[in-house]
Amino acid sequence: MIFTTESDKLSKALTSIQVKGKGSTNSGFGNTSLGSYVMLIVKDNTLSIWNGNNTFFVKLDITLTGETNEGSCVVDTTTFAQTFSYAPAI
């Protein structure tokens, strides 16, 4: 899987896809999120980022430009967001 996108756009998407906020927990309402593991799918010059649980799913699409190689993987956003680096276009 190969793709190129702006690092701030990817970072914002990885944060948003966790859907952090107030929600129902085992002990009432509290801080919740869908979790840190997300699925990345590159297909047709689009990066689709999926996250969900047994009651709710969310998908974000980022349009890609440049070279892409279709594929998919699952990543932990807490570590993945720290490992990609910014490479300015030449």
Secondary structure, 3 states (H helix, E strand, C coil): CECCCCHHHHHHHHHHCCCCEEEEECCEEEEECCCCEEEEEEECCEEEEEEECCCCEEEEEEECCCCCECEEEEEEHHHHHHHCCCCCCC
